[in-house]
Amino acid sequence: MAIPNDPSNSGRSLQLLSKAGLIKLKYPANILETTRDILDNPKHLKFAEVEAATLPRILGQVDLALINTNYALATKLDPTKDALLIEDSQSPYANYLVARPDNQDRPAIKKLAQILHSPEVKKFIETKYSGAVVPVF
């Protein structure tokens, strides 16, 4: 099984496997869990940590790979159809619009935030990504 080798996505992958009941982690809510933190592995899964962008390209060479949506989409995988496991809409891994304190009140930043939360953008996300990316507003 191949998982991303960067700390946040590796932990995120392990959390998904834990939520599915395939492994048990010491601290399932800790995003920084590593394979060393697996308490129980009843399926005897073997983990290879690989650069996240490489995972779609090696999918045919491993039994399973946990692939971030952006990399899956870039290689024409459809997470809503091709995935065996997928994070649900309750996933805490959302993208945020943030600004430095000295920029947060700029009209351009406020306008961008307004546009990103518009019904048009929500419809675009739903249409373009067909459930693989979920608007959270």
Secondary structure, DSSP 4 states (H G I P E B T S, - for coil): -EEE-SHHHHHHHHHHHHHTTS-EESSTT-TT--GGGEEE-TT----EEE-GGGHHHHGGGSS-B---HHHHHHTT--HHHH-SS---TT-S--------TTTTT-HHHHHHHHHHTSHHHHHHHHHHHTTSS----
